[in-house]
Amino acid sequence: MFSNLKISSMSHLIILLVLFTLLSLGILFPIISLILLGAMIAYIVRPLARKIKPLVRFETLAILISMAILATPIAIIIYFTVDQILLIATNILGTLPSSANSTSTVVNSTVINTNVQNLGPLDNMADKFIDEIGKMIAQFITWLAGQIVDTIAYIPSLFTDIIILLFSIFYFAKDGDKFAAFLKNILPKTETFNKLYGQVDDILKSIMIVNVITAVILGVLSVILYYLLGYPYVLLLGIITAISEFIPVVGPWLVYGTLGIFDILTGNYIRGIIVIIVGWLIDTLVDLYIRPRLAGELAEVHPLAFLVGFIFGAITLGVPGLFVGPLIVGITYVLYHAYRDEKAKQTQNI
């Protein structure tokens, strides 16, 4: 009787647990990728904080210092990038014609238009051409204004995402050991699960290391390409290309494609074609070979699983998906292998 009561109580508890877990996931679904990304970054912050703690005595201070140390290279890169962009903008503005030259340019363009209109049959063609240019400029201005409005509207949401990410990093770095111990207490203490813990640990290490290494490799190879092709500001272009590796779907093509199309439109056909073709080769080498190969060597997971996680994680979850996607796919891969091994053991025992 009591055993039946115990089972019944456990059944009710399981029902409530499943129900409220689903409700919690429904509430947290929009930010769950940020929380998972924070937990993965905390995986790097926590060991660094442990080394700093004896020097500062307080765990909270050690974690904050560790987060600041990891953020410093990012801040330096952002500062250098913004500084170079402002320098380029200043140089461009400095090359604009003065008001006197602008007046003469307007006069010259008026004369040209008058001459074109005097060509007779070409008059209508010139008018249509000018109208089309005016429409294109109006459409571009409308699109640009919309992009600016969307960016401004996204700032509060971006600020909220950053706060959630920072809090996730801090609390996972502070209480990550307790969370891991809690999961181990829930899960069975068998040889299979003990091996599973180590494999998940290897997956986390590989993802955090591989994303940084591949971005650096892409940036270095791109700098070499830009230098050989004679582009200005090669270091800035290399940094932007490396950062673009974390942009879902588009990636480095945001840089390679822009440079190539600009060169082709300005008459530098050979350089434009070369930067597109060689850029495609570099991107293919890094994303389809180096990235999955490094991830597969650091963890016992097939490179294809990591490749699928990187690509479709970025498509579905955005930038956090570059880290969260491979983690989910990698753990799924490991779980299936663990299930296969357990099934094989049960078959042998029978």
Steps between C-alpha positions, in 0.01 A plus 500: 500500500772744602705403198204582274457835678868576448478421130188710467669797669801465275274485195328823599839661560623395156185641336545834677870501419438445128218757494697779667813416303307552177351823635845624603644416159211687337580810705876477457501389136580849355812527720596138552776522239652798687484310830672199346763725340558663839549156655753410231697823549489444876672169431808707410447770763477259796853348475650847454308629803635215711856606423426864578301436820808441727625844397179694567338268762142568386341263248267764353789738438705221344216416260451864401876540437499182290208628292683831452817318389309301239315813383819708464614354162148547364495862622841566341386355166181707507696817588752443220224424250296809587813718499602378154148546363490857631843563346379372163186715525713806579723432199197463274346821627833676453505407133154644430503810275472844656195722455667686210581174325147377570359809329714444195398134498132599500562742212685233304225243559242758380697552183525124449126458547437781248728332248328167552159655447622652175575153366141466384408127498701439817298757694234254619760237581695748711185603688410138570853425615497798737157398632619145568802630687274725706272207585798285601636774724156550660467124561848484649427793734173336608677168563782670692253695715315176576823328600593787731156492663517121542848527654390769744191297590718191562732679747278440809466132406875473440569660838264249666672209323841621620375528859355147486825366355716672765281379787503147357878502475537631856262260673610194304860590585405541864267200544592285202649228721177477699295476182725225360483311831120530498480346154735218599283423803190475280661283232601138565848437636612241247808451287313620191394829658845558653644469149225729373602777743855493363378507139277803564797672663710433188220635277486825698876546476506429128217742418641793697852448366406415140284809441781732608771312309303487174419872520870580552606272211242659271615849598869422443442337161277792397764757603754319280252499211417871537870591524594306186212657307600851608197597710539788747434451873576128477509454880158658541358289218651188660339579837161564338531173307586308817205655685271424206570130563252533789228651278244230416451387139683793332831470684821615325312551174384827646859620447621293203185566299495874573866543400463286189184670374646846567816414305300362208272806488801735508676319217753297703361172366802278567535594868125476552480150355811386691374622840166324444652169387786487753268627775262214420791254521613639838147496641444144374831381643432651843131414538479162327838352591700675774206573735341151506843333495622688807171442681510130419855463629427675829184296561392148405235632263487459123599825318175492300297531823693812598470643147120457503485655848708802397304573182142435607558622855593839355199496267246419773650675805716777351847572642445294820416206274865484387576373850169352617426312175815283503450437874146366452585294191822373662323387818226336291768313305667382821165393652421282198840334526447444873159347429655271237769386745244434774285304256799293395583421866144389570505276192826337612362436850197328354 
